[in-house]
Amino acid sequence: MTDYNREELSHIIQVLAGLLLFSGYALTLDHLYGDVNILSLFGSGLGLAIILACWIGKNHLAFIISSVSMSLVLSIFFTLGAI
């Protein structure tokens, strides 16, 4: 396996980890509390991204971007689902 393949596989795993982490978090909030607060879901995604950006830097940029985007998408989804 070349270095390029390892790097691409690492990016794919990081994106999937961000998607699955916040999907599970949103479904847990929905199951436990009956509804999802838009600020708690998006705020936790943004907070995690800020912490990771400060500690790690740009090494895991794919995870940071996917977690923030997934928390934003799920916040909009659960907000529109409650209407």
N, C-alpha and C positions, 0 to 999 in steps of 0.2 A: 504494500500500500504506500503510495507516494505521500509526500508532505501536503500536497494540494488536496488529495482525497481526504486526509485526516482533518484538514482545516475545514473543508466543506461539510464533512460529517459532524464536526463539532458545532458548526453554525446551525445545522438542521436540528441537532439535539437541543441546543440552547433555545431555539424558537419553539420547539415542541414543549420544552419544559416550562417556558413562560405561559404558553397557551393552556397547558394542563393545570398548572398551579393556580391560575386565576379562575379557570372554569370550575375547578373543585372548590375554591374558596367561595365563589358566588353561589354555587349550588348548596354549599354548607350553610351560608347565611340565609338563603331562601328556605332551606329545610328547618333550620333552628328557629328563625324569627318570623317566618311567614312572608316577609317581604325583604327586599334588599335596599338599603339606604344608598343612594347614589354617591354621597360624599364619602361614606366609609369605604366603599369598594374602590372608587377612583383615588381616594386619598391614600389608601394602603398601597396601591400600585405605584403611585407617584413617590410615596415615601420610600418604598423598597428600591425604586430606581435611583433616587438621590443617594441613599446609603451605599448601594453597590457602585455607583459612579464615583463616589468619594473614596471608597476603599480599594476598588479593583481598577478603576479607570476604564480604558477602552477595550480591555481584554474580552469582556463578555457583553459587548454592545448589542449583539443580536438578542440576548436574553432581556436586556433592559428595554429595548424598543418593543419587543413582543409582549412583555408584561404590561407596559404602559398602554399600548394599543389595545390589548385584550381587556384590560380593566375599563378603558373608555368605551369599548364596544359593548361589553356586558352591562355597564352602567346605563347606557342608552337603551339596550334591549330590555332590561328589567324595568326601567322607567316607562317605556312605551307599553310594556306588557301589563302594567298596573293601571293604565288608563282605561 
